[in-house]
């Protein structure tokens, strides 16, 4: 019989919501982009797990990377304050040692609980010409309050070797800037991730006209909540559902 730890009992009895935010954001509207993100976070209930899109503060901003990085650092300080009783994730442009990175963050308790740089850059969109790639070793499981998280940034969900590194997570976060021409592929892959990893999957994509949207919350049973007509999706997080699925279809995930 599987044993439940004291921390897991606390998680099971504490109400948490899974939330995805999707909105349009542009390279010349940094302050408006930030305000949309803040409004979505403030709308979310206490103890929420919130995901926003990839580079939602500045979009790619390839022509002004320094400005995008500077704005991201300034915005990050404001967003940390909003993570006192929430877990917030998205990606932003960062700079270290004269190189720029597409960096995903997990904010909690007013600090950065985890961060990593995008490892698989989307070369078809010239990301590799402007961003330095991260390291595969940084793709790993991180635990916050007894919940095991993994992050795959947009294009990275196509790589099975990265799926394997995150086997056993409770929540997979996918911040995305995924193009409309591959909309069906985003939906198919993200649904598959929920079924194969028997976990919750959150996808937050841009609502810009050239993007696929298809933001979603997917359950460990592969059922998806997806509605392009809204910018806000919410679902209860229930760790019992993860345990139930892993007992029902035992493929060795613990």
C-alpha positions as semicolon CSV with decimal commas, in nm:
position;residue;x (nm);y (nm);z (nm)
1;X;0,000;0,000;0,000
2;X;0,126;0,348;-0,086
3;X;0,198;0,561;0,221
4;X;0,096;0,928;0,242
5;X;0,343;1,165;0,407
6;X;0,244;1,440;0,651
7;X;0,324;1,702;0,389
8;X;0,106;1,525;0,132
9;X;-0,181;1,513;0,384
10;X;-0,149;1,891;0,418
11;X;-0,159;1,932;0,039
12;X;-0,459;1,700;0,005
13;X;-0,658;1,898;0,260
14;X;-0,557;2,243;0,137
15;X;-0,765;2,394;-0,142
16;X;-0,554;2,487;-0,444
17;X;-0,658;2,606;-0,786
18;X;-0,474;2,555;-1,113
19;X;-0,493;2,870;-1,327
20;X;-0,377;2,954;-1,678
21;X;-0,364;3,310;-1,807
22;X;-0,364;3,387;-2,178
23;X;-0,364;3,734;-2,332
24;X;-0,213;3,930;-2,618
25;X;0,120;4,106;-2,556
26;X;0,346;4,306;-2,782
27;X;0,698;4,442;-2,813
28;X;0,589;4,806;-2,780
29;X;0,346;4,767;-2,486
30;X;0,560;4,647;-2,196
31;X;0,368;4,826;-1,922
32;X;0,032;4,711;-2,059
33;X;0,163;4,355;-2,081
34;X;0,268;4,366;-1,717
35;X;-0,066;4,509;-1,611
36;X;-0,254;4,225;-1,785
37;X;-0,039;3,973;-1,602
38;X;-0,091;4,144;-1,266
39;X;-0,468;4,158;-1,319
40;X;-0,478;3,786;-1,391
41;X;-0,270;3,703;-1,084
42;X;-0,484;3,923;-0,861
43;X;-0,800;3,759;-0,997
44;X;-0,670;3,415;-0,901
45;X;-0,768;3,273;-0,560
46;X;-0,530;3,240;-0,268
47;X;-0,304;2,932;-0,295
48;X;-0,339;2,921;-0,673
49;X;-0,081;2,773;-0,906
50;X;-0,071;3,024;-1,192
51;X;0,090;2,992;-1,534
52;X;0,130;3,278;-1,784
53;X;0,271;3,262;-2,139
54;X;0,631;3,254;-2,254
55;X;0,788;3,603;-2,269
56;X;0,453;3,757;-2,176
57;X;0,615;4,078;-2,048
58;X;0,795;4,180;-2,368
59;X;0,732;3,923;-2,644
60;X;1,055;3,841;-2,831
61;X;1,179;4,201;-2,870
62;X;1,476;4,086;-3,076
63;X;1,553;4,444;-3,180
64;X;1,579;4,566;-2,818
65;X;1,696;4,276;-2,605
66;X;1,864;4,494;-2,342
67;X;1,547;4,695;-2,291
68;X;1,343;4,375;-2,261
69;X;1,584;4,233;-2,006
70;X;1,587;4,553;-1,800
71;X;1,207;4,569;-1,797
72;X;1,181;4,204;-1,701
73;X;1,403;4,251;-1,397
74;X;1,203;4,553;-1,284
75;X;0,873;4,369;-1,332
76;X;1,005;4,063;-1,152
77;X;1,038;4,257;-0,828
78;X;0,670;4,355;-0,843
79;X;0,562;4,002;-0,931
80;X;0,756;3,847;-0,644
81;X;0,540;4,047;-0,403
82;X;0,228;3,887;-0,554
83;X;0,363;3,537;-0,486
84;X;0,325;3,559;-0,107
85;X;0,041;3,304;-0,107
86;X;0,052;3,191;-0,472
87;X;0,285;3,003;-0,705
88;X;0,343;3,197;-1,028
89;X;0,527;3,085;-1,340
90;X;0,612;3,241;-1,678
91;X;0,926;3,313;-1,879
92;X;1,112;3,636;-1,943
93;X;1,423;3,770;-2,115
94;X;1,726;3,776;-1,885
95;X;2,090;3,873;-1,932
96;X;2,407;3,727;-1,783
97;X;2,766;3,782;-1,892
98;X;2,664;3,963;-2,213
99;X;2,433;3,681;-2,325
100;X;2,053;3,684;-2,328
101;X;1,838;3,391;-2,214
102;X;1,471;3,292;-2,226
103;X;1,431;3,207;-1,858
104;X;1,136;3,035;-1,693
105;X;1,074;3,117;-1,328
106;X;0,866;2,975;-1,043
107;X;0,784;3,244;-0,789
108;X;0,666;3,157;-0,440
109;X;0,677;3,322;-0,099
110;X;0,809;3,646;-0,253
111;X;1,115;3,485;-0,405
112;X;1,233;3,283;-0,704
113;X;1,188;2,921;-0,597
114;X;1,328;2,783;-0,925
115;X;1,447;2,910;-1,260
116;X;1,607;2,772;-1,572
117;X;1,697;2,885;-1,922
118;X;1,526;2,745;-2,230
119;X;1,733;2,453;-2,352
120;X;1,567;2,374;-2,687
121;X;1,549;2,702;-2,877
122;X;1,309;2,733;-3,172
123;X;1,554;2,783;-3,458
124;X;1,275;2,825;-3,713
125;X;1,188;3,148;-3,532
126;X;1,553;3,264;-3,505
127;X;1,559;3,224;-3,126
128;X;1,910;3,080;-3,147
129;X;2,036;3,401;-3,309
130;X;1,938;3,611;-3,007
131;X;1,920;3,377;-2,707
132;X;2,189;3,157;-2,557
133;X;2,059;2,806;-2,493
134;X;2,040;2,667;-2,140
135;X;2,156;2,328;-2,014
136;X;1,973;1,996;-2,020
137;X;2,087;1,922;-1,663
138;X;1,872;2,212;-1,542
139;X;1,554;2,043;-1,669
140;X;1,451;1,878;-1,344
141;X;1,177;1,826;-1,090
142;X;1,136;2,091;-0,822
143;X;0,915;2,052;-0,516
144;X;0,720;2,334;-0,352
145;X;0,489;2,266;-0,058
146;X;0,483;1,894;-0,138
147;X;0,389;1,944;-0,504
148;X;0,639;1,831;-0,768
149;X;0,668;2,068;-1,063
150;X;0,837;2,052;-1,400
151;X;0,864;2,318;-1,670
152;X;0,893;2,269;-2,046
153;X;0,912;2,594;-2,240
154;X;0,709;2,589;-2,561
155;X;0,912;2,403;-2,830
156;X;1,070;2,181;-2,562
157;X;0,753;1,969;-2,533
158;X;0,848;1,801;-2,862
159;X;1,148;1,623;-2,709
160;X;1,080;1,286;-2,546
161;X;1,412;1,286;-2,360
162;X;1,288;1,589;-2,165
163;X;0,957;1,417;-2,085
164;X;1,154;1,135;-1,922
165;X;1,353;1,372;-1,703
166;X;1,027;1,496;-1,551
167;X;0,859;1,161;-1,494
168;X;0,687;1,158;-1,154
169;X;0,584;1,525;-1,144
170;X;0,243;1,637;-1,022
171;X;0,215;1,949;-1,238
172;X;0,379;2,021;-1,572
173;X;0,393;2,390;-1,666
174;X;0,418;2,484;-2,035
175;X;0,458;2,859;-2,097
176;X;0,428;2,905;-2,473
177;X;0,448;3,137;-2,772
178;X;0,322;2,874;-3,017
179;X;0,223;2,968;-3,371
180;X;-0,128;2,929;-3,510
181;X;-0,014;2,709;-3,800
182;X;0,074;2,433;-3,550
183;X;-0,228;2,475;-3,324
184;X;-0,344;2,113;-3,348
185;X;0,006;1,989;-3,269
186;X;0,015;2,192;-2,947
187;X;-0,316;2,045;-2,837
188;X;-0,218;1,689;-2,927
189;X;0,123;1,698;-2,759
190;X;0,003;1,868;-2,442
191;X;-0,286;1,620;-2,402
192;X;-0,039;1,335;-2,452
193;X;0,188;1,474;-2,180
194;X;-0,097;1,453;-1,930
195;X;-0,177;1,094;-2,021
196;X;0,181;0,967;-2,042
197;X;0,306;1,138;-1,724
198;X;-0,027;1,089;-1,539
199;X;-0,012;1,444;-1,408
200;X;-0,179;1,780;-1,448
201;X;-0,057;1,986;-1,744
202;X;-0,099;2,362;-1,767
203;X;-0,048;2,533;-2,103
204;X;-0,049;2,913;-2,127
205;X;-0,012;3,053;-2,476
206;X;-0,035;3,399;-2,631
207;X;-0,360;3,533;-2,776
208;X;-0,176;3,736;-3,042
209;X;-0,337;3,688;-3,383
210;X;-0,048;3,479;-3,518
211;X;-0,043;3,250;-3,214
212;X;-0,236;2,927;-3,157
213;X;-0,384;3,013;-2,814
214;X;-0,513;2,665;-2,710
215;X;-0,426;2,737;-2,348
216;X;-0,544;2,449;-2,134
217;X;-0,553;2,260;-1,807
218;X;-0,530;1,885;-1,858
219;X;-0,601;1,623;-1,591
220;X;-0,403;1,304;-1,514
221;X;-0,685;1,116;-1,694
222;X;-0,628;1,319;-2,011
223;X;-0,941;1,531;-1,986
224;X;-0,879;1,889;-2,098
225;X;-1,027;2,226;-2,009
226;X;-0,961;2,445;-2,311
227;X;-1,154;2,754;-2,428
228;X;-1,004;3,011;-2,666
229;X;-1,287;3,252;-2,585
230;X;-1,153;3,323;-2,238
231;X;-0,825;3,456;-2,098
232;X;-0,865;3,274;-1,766
233;X;-0,899;2,902;-1,697
234;X;-0,932;2,753;-1,348
235;X;-0,954;2,399;-1,212
236;X;-0,918;2,236;-0,871
237;X;-0,584;2,070;-0,801
238;X;-0,641;1,728;-0,646
239;X;-0,338;1,513;-0,574
240;X;-0,571;1,218;-0,510
241;X;-0,652;1,218;-0,882
242;X;-0,283;1,170;-0,963
243;X;-0,254;0,883;-0,717
244;X;-0,577;0,729;-0,846
245;X;-0,458;0,732;-1,206
246;X;-0,119;0,587;-1,118
247;X;-0,282;0,302;-0,926
248;X;-0,542;0,238;-1,196
249;X;-0,289;0,231;-1,482
250;X;0,035;0,130;-1,315
251;X;0,321;0,200;-1,554
252;X;0,578;0,248;-1,281
253;X;0,540;0,621;-1,218
254;X;0,572;0,709;-0,850
